[in-house]
């Protein structure tokens, strides 16, 4: 329980800091941008689960993100049907945004993992999936909006019968996304602390040993792939509801590559690090673009190189290393004269 609460507290603390900084820089518009960063942080969490814990590098995770966004649009507008879904279109859109990407991942993952498509070949297939869906979105205008996309997406509204909860508004949306993100992080931390979660990490660390012990590595990979796709789809739906707009490039390879960078910067083994990486990269880019519009990408690229080359464990890993160093230095400084650092005479 402490582990779950700690994960939720980390997200809450990060959200408070981000909100204060964003509001200080740009007011309400800054908070609106920060809300989108947190949603992209949720998307990065799906990449961290798949790549950091299961060792499966996917360049097609944005396919599930974009598909989830369009699921929300189809449920809440008249794009696909004559009218929005009658019963709680926002809730229905969120449910479909999780279930459809998860179903697509289940179908694709079944053939990939049971067909022993692993390593670079898995990465190539996911890359092709992202290309396929983004190209389909550009060509199928009546369903995906083509090159122009779909605007005027309704905000998330939930009708409970006795009351209606809406994420419309700057601070209401930010609070709602923070709560959802904290819940997802807590649930994933709980999952990863179970025997199944330990097996997921084992797939990344030493897959042959797990196979030697008789564990079904294929099933573990498939379940992890499906869960990560569902989380990515949920993030896409929330992004559509908050940004008021969706486009086919949300299913493309650029966003997938960005998400991998976010996770690498934050630390791919850390769920919180994935969120932190997304917020840092997007936040720094947002600030630098206002200072040097033509050159901010160069500064951002240099920052990413420094962060990644300085420590493969990302920002979270470097912070832990520095904390351990400071603690070790404090213990050594407090050792009485004539004794070693371990307390032996």
Protein Blocks (a to p, Z undefined) as FASTA:
>chain_A
ZZmmmmmmmmmmmmmmmmmmmmmmnommlmmmmmmmmmmmmmmmmmmmmmmmnopacfkl
mmmmmmmmmmmmmmmmcklmmbdcfbhkllmmmmmmmmmmmmmmmmmmmmmmmnopghjl
lmmmmmmmmmmmmmmmmmmmmlnopmnopehiacddddehjaccdfedjklmmmmmmmmm
mmmmmmmmmmmmmmklmmmmmmmmommlmmmnopafklmmmmmmmmmmmmmmmmmmmmmm
mnopacfklmmmklmmmmmmmmmmnopkbmklmmmmmmmmmmmmmmmmmmmmmlmmmmmm
mmmmmmmmmomnbjmlmmmmmmmmmmmmmmmmmpcghiafkopZZ
